[in-house]
Each structure stands twice: as structure tokens, then as C-alpha cells.
Amino acid sequence: TSLTEMITVGEEVEGTMFVLESMEISPVSIKLNFHVTSEINSHEDVNGIPDFCGVVLKDGTRLPYLSSQSMSGFTDNTLSEAYEISAFEQVIDTEQISVILLQSETGMVEIAIK
């Protein structure tokens, strides 16, 4: 059995041109799958893809600095689909996650899951 769970989200990331379509989450990592809703103006070092920061657990505990290493990019040259993969600083019980925390160019965004 796999410890990775696929979750369909379909939520706009407030203040961005990205929709968080789905995520693949395990006790040690997360992959976020985004759809881009309009043309991206990326810079050399900045691709505009929201960064995973952390989570909020069902008991209200906030873990805003959960991400240890991450990478992000676009799936092809059309720049219409993007992803971010992030490793966690600690092992997490994924059943206890209620919100994921993303950092966009405009600030912190909370997206409820499940």
C-alpha cells in the first residue's frame, strides 16, 4: 500500500493566476498541481508559482515552516500547468491536516482541504 494520498482541490490561490487542482501528500512530502488561468510573466529567478509553506492541523496547531526543500516549475512550454514538490521538516499525520499554507507574491494564502 502507498502512504501517498491524492486529493482533488480545485481552489483558486487568492491573488494569483493559479488554481490548485490537486495534491499528492504523504507523511514526508507534498506535490501541488496547479492550472494557470492566464499568461504568466515570469522573471529569471521567479516563476510566480505559489510556494508551499506549511499546514494547519485539525486541532488548530499551525506548522507554517514545514517545508524544508522544494522545487517548482511548469510541466511544458505552454506554461498552462505547474507543480511544486516539497519535503517536510518532520513527519506529519496526513489525516490531521485541515489547511495547507501557501506563500504567493501577495502574501500567505490558506486553502482548506478534504
Buried (B, 14 or more C-beta within 10 A) or exposed (E): EEEBBEBEBEBBBBEBBBBBBBBBBBBBBBBBBBBBEEEBEEEEEEBBBBBBBBBBBEEEEEBEEBBEEBEBEBEEEEBBEBBBBBBBBEEBEBEEBBBBBBBBEEEEBEBEBE
